[in-house]
Amino acid sequence: MIVIPAIDLKDGKCVRLMQGDFSRVTVYSDQPVTVAEKWRDAGAERIHIVDLDGSLAGSPKNLTVISEIIRRAHVPVQVGGGIRNLQTIGRFLDMGVSRVILGTAALKDRRFVLEACDIYKGKIILGIDAKEGRVAVEGWTEETAASAVDIAESYKGYGIDAIVYTDIKRDGMQAGVNLSATKELAESAGIPVIASGGVSGIKDIENLAAIEKYGIIGVIIGKALYAGSLSLEEAIKAAGGKKRG
């Protein structure tokens, strides 16, 4: 299981939101490239980047910072936030992004997602963000009646590289990973799952590693790293240190 540190970008700065609420933002650094280099030096094999401004605007807004992270950190990155068309996907991949994450589009533009999977095989990650099992889109500002499991199952067999599953209520709260929902999604979808939201300490990593066999290939860590309640080195060790790239 791979451990993936998160860098959320807002106005060019590295921030964290609480439960996806843009009014509850904490700025951790105005030098996100330096943060990426820190995670690289600590052993990160991949970095998770979210363009928060882009998720609201519907198009990327932090391209310069993302490009600089790729140029200087030399670590594979997966990027999400405001990716709504093939041109944007191509631009990110040409920039050196390893994988792109499609979230809102998964629910609102299925044809686009399937076309992206066909053209960019192995490069598309599905981002499913849910609150009490129901999917939220548009930077988590719009809740839907769609079930996270139903959405995941609907994309089975179409070449999705993985699903990033985020429990919004736990995101940024260090309340513990929603193990049961993550396991259920992985088993139902038959698509590799990267857990996200709620990691509070080493026990969460150990608990996820214990159910890795159900298809959980990674975990994204944000607040716990920035708050110092968990070190990336110990998280990687607890996860088994397996490389996926």
PELIN-V761745 format. One record per residue. PHI is phi in degrees with one decimal (999 if undefined). PSI is psi in degrees with one decimal (999 if undefined). Layout:
{{PHI PSI} {PHI PSI}}
//
This chain:
{{999 128.9} {-91.9 140.7} {-101.0 125.9} {-121.7 107.6} {-70.2 146.4} {-104.1 142.2} {-127.3 109.0} {-96.9 127.7} {-106.5 129.5} {-142.4 121.9} {54.8 36.8} {77.2 5.6} {-113.9 158.0} {-87.9 117.0} {-132.5 172.3} {-135.3 140.3} {-104.0 156.6} {-101.9 118.1} {54.7 32.5} {71.6 14.0} {-88.8 115.7} {-69.7 -11.9} {-89.6 -6.5} {-118.5 71.8} {-113.9 139.4} {-120.1 126.0} {-88.2 122.5} {-100.5 -24.3} {-164.6 143.1} {-98.0 12.9} {-128.7 71.7} {-60.7 -27.2} {-65.2 -41.2} {-63.0 -38.1} {-62.9 -43.9} {-61.0 -41.4} {-64.5 -35.4} {-63.0 -44.9} {-66.7 -37.9} {-59.0 -47.8} {-65.1 -24.2} {-86.4 -2.7} {111.1 7.4} {-60.0 133.7} {-100.9 -10.9} {-159.3 150.9} {-124.3 137.8} {-99.0 118.7} {-117.2 130.6} {-121.2 125.0} {-88.0 93.0} {-64.0 -40.1} {-61.1 -41.0} {-65.5 -35.8} {-63.5 -32.9} {-81.1 -38.7} {-79.4 -23.8} {87.6 7.5} {-156.0 150.4} {-58.6 141.1} {-125.7 -6.5} {-122.8 38.7} {-60.9 -40.5} {-62.1 -45.1} {-65.4 -43.9} {-61.5 -43.7} {-60.3 -40.5} {-69.5 -35.8} {-62.0 -45.8} {-61.5 -42.4} {-67.4 -36.1} {-103.1 -29.3} {-83.3 -29.5} {55.6 44.2} {-130.9 137.0} {-55.3 138.5} {-125.7 145.5} {-112.5 135.9} {-127.5 136.4} {-136.9 164.6} {117.0 99.0} {79.8 20.4} {-93.2 104.8} {-123.8 0.3} {-150.6 166.7} {-66.0 -32.9} {-62.7 -39.8} {-67.8 -40.0} {-59.4 -49.0} {-59.8 -39.8} {-63.2 -43.4} {-65.3 -44.5} {-65.7 -39.1} {-63.4 -30.6} {-71.1 -20.9} {115.0 5.9} {-65.6 137.7} {-76.9 -45.5} {-145.1 148.9} {-111.9 148.6} {-110.4 124.3} {-107.7 119.1} {-111.2 -77.3} {-55.2 -39.2} {-62.4 -27.9} {-60.4 -31.4} {-97.3 -34.2} {-100.1 -16.4} {-147.2 70.4} {-58.5 -40.5} {-59.1 -42.1} {-62.2 -44.6} {-61.9 -44.9} {-66.0 -38.4} {-64.9 -40.1} {-63.4 -41.2} {-63.5 -35.0} {-72.5 -42.0} {-79.0 -40.5} {-114.9 65.4} {-58.6 134.0} {76.9 4.3} {-113.5 -3.3} {-107.4 123.9} {-109.5 137.1} {-92.1 124.9} {-99.0 114.6} {-115.4 112.5} {-109.5 123.8} {-134.1 149.4} {-122.1 115.8} {53.5 41.1} {85.2 -7.4} {-104.7 138.7} {-75.1 139.5} {-118.2 145.3} {-132.6 -175.9} {53.7 54.7} {66.3 30.1} {70.4 10.4} {-86.4 -11.7} {-127.8 114.4} {-89.3 146.8} {-123.8 174.7} {-93.5 -0.4} {-72.2 138.3} {-82.3 137.5} {-59.7 -41.6} {-65.5 -43.1} {-62.7 -42.4} {-62.4 -46.2} {-61.1 -45.8} {-63.5 -31.2} {-69.0 -16.5} {-105.3 6.4} {-64.5 132.3} {87.8 5.9} {-106.4 9.2} {88.9 17.9} {-63.3 130.6} {-69.2 -41.8} {-167.3 168.0} {-116.2 129.0} {-93.8 113.3} {-105.4 116.0} {-113.3 125.8} {-88.6 105.3} {-60.1 -40.5} {-63.1 -24.1} {-98.9 -15.7} {-63.9 126.6} {76.2 4.2} {-104.8 -11.9} {52.6 43.1} {-97.3 4.1} {98.2 145.9} {-71.9 143.3} {-80.9 85.0} {-63.6 -44.6} {-63.7 -43.9} {-68.3 -38.5} {-65.3 -44.5} {-64.0 -42.8} {-61.7 -42.8} {-63.7 -45.7} {-62.0 -42.6} {-68.7 -41.7} {-72.1 -42.1} {-77.1 -32.2} {68.3 21.6} {-121.3 136.4} {-53.4 139.3} {-118.2 137.3} {-108.8 117.4} {-76.6 145.1} {-151.4 142.9} {100.7 115.3} {99.5 -4.8} {-56.3 124.5} {-114.4 -23.0} {-175.3 -171.2} {-62.2 -30.9} {-62.0 -36.2} {-63.1 -40.1} {-65.8 -43.2} {-63.5 -40.3} {-65.2 -39.7} {-67.9 -41.7} {-60.2 -32.2} {-69.6 -22.7} {-113.2 18.1} {-56.1 -33.2} {-60.8 -18.2} {-83.7 -0.5} {114.1 17.2} {-93.2 111.2} {-100.7 -10.5} {-166.0 170.3} {-141.8 136.0} {-97.3 132.0} {-121.9 130.4} {-122.3 -87.0} {-53.8 -41.5} {-60.1 -35.3} {-72.1 -44.6} {-71.1 -30.7} {-83.4 -11.0} {82.8 12.6} {-84.4 -4.9} {-155.2 136.0} {-97.5 147.9} {-63.0 -38.3} {-59.7 -46.5} {-71.2 -31.5} {-65.5 -43.9} {-61.5 -41.2} {-63.7 -44.1} {-66.4 -29.5} {-80.2 -8.7} {100.4 -7.8} {64.4 24.1} {-75.1 136.0} {-93.2 136.0} {-129.2 -31.1} {83.6 999}}
//
